[in-house]
Amino acid sequence: MQLRGVTFNWKKDDKAGVGVIAQDVEKVYPELVNTDKAGIKSVQYTSLVAPLIEAVKAQQKEISGLTDNVQTLRDTVKELCKAKSKSSACAKFISSQN
């Protein structure tokens, strides 16, 4: 996702806040940004929930795939070490997998 969380101070009262930059949101989701007559932009934060959920789901799918790949590689190395090598590196790898 091309959005980034930021911290800021409100101009009206200098209180701290957290959020996203409206101009950044506007590039990706223009329908979620309102611009008032003075040109001040605001973000419809509640409407960001669905895209954020989908981004988390996509990341989780990628993580699961990578986890599966790592396990496949570990299993392959373990089998290769058992079959072809009695080196200390292989012994250490095998013992770390149990």
C-alpha positions in Angstrom: 0.0 0.0 0.0 1.3 3.4 -0.9 0.0 5.2 2.2 2.0 5.9 5.3 1.0 6.7 8.8 2.2 10.0 10.2 2.1 12.0 13.4 1.3 15.7 13.4 0.1 18.7 15.4 -3.2 20.3 14.5 -2.8 23.9 13.4 -5.9 25.1 15.3 -4.8 23.9 18.8 -1.3 22.3 18.4 -2.6 19.0 19.8 -0.9 15.9 18.6 -2.6 13.7 16.1 -2.0 10.6 14.0 -3.3 9.9 10.5 -2.4 9.8 6.8 -1.7 12.6 4.4 -4.8 13.5 2.4 -2.9 14.1 -0.7 -1.3 10.6 -0.6 -4.7 9.1 0.0 -6.1 11.1 -2.9 -3.6 9.6 -5.3 -4.8 6.0 -4.5 -8.4 6.5 -3.3 -9.6 9.9 -4.5 -13.1 9.1 -3.5 -12.0 9.0 0.2 -10.8 12.7 0.2 -13.0 15.7 0.6 -11.9 19.2 -0.2 -13.7 22.2 1.3 -14.2 25.6 -0.2 -11.0 26.8 1.4 -9.1 24.0 -0.2 -8.6 22.1 3.0 -8.5 18.3 2.5 -9.9 15.7 4.8 -9.9 11.9 4.7 -12.9 9.6 5.3 -11.0 7.4 7.7 -13.8 4.9 8.2 -13.8 4.1 4.4 -10.1 3.2 4.7 -10.9 0.1 6.7 -11.8 -2.1 3.8 -8.7 -1.4 1.7 -6.5 -1.9 4.9 -8.2 -5.3 5.6 -7.5 -6.4 2.0 -3.9 -5.3 2.3 -3.4 -7.3 5.5 -5.0 -10.3 3.8 -2.6 -10.0 0.8 0.4 -9.7 3.1 -0.7 -12.7 5.1 -1.1 -14.7 1.9 2.4 -13.7 0.9 3.8 -14.5 4.4 2.2 -18.0 4.3 3.7 -18.7 0.8 7.1 -17.6 2.0 6.8 -19.7 5.2 5.9 -22.7 3.0 8.9 -22.1 0.8 11.2 -21.8 3.8 9.9 -25.1 5.2 10.4 -26.8 1.8 14.0 -25.5 1.7 14.7 -26.7 5.2 13.3 -30.1 4.4 15.4 -30.3 1.2 18.6 -29.3 3.1 17.9 -31.8 5.8 17.4 -34.6 3.3 20.6 -33.6 1.4 22.6 -33.5 4.6 21.3 -36.9 5.7 22.0 -38.5 2.3 25.3 -36.9 1.2 27.1 -35.2 4.0 28.2 -35.8 7.5 29.8 -32.4 7.9 29.5 -30.5 11.2 27.4 -27.9 9.5 24.9 -30.5 8.4 24.8 -32.1 11.8 24.2 -28.7 13.4 21.4 -27.9 10.9 19.7 -31.3 11.5 19.9 -30.9 15.3 18.4 -27.4 15.1 15.4 -28.7 13.2 14.4 -31.3 15.8 
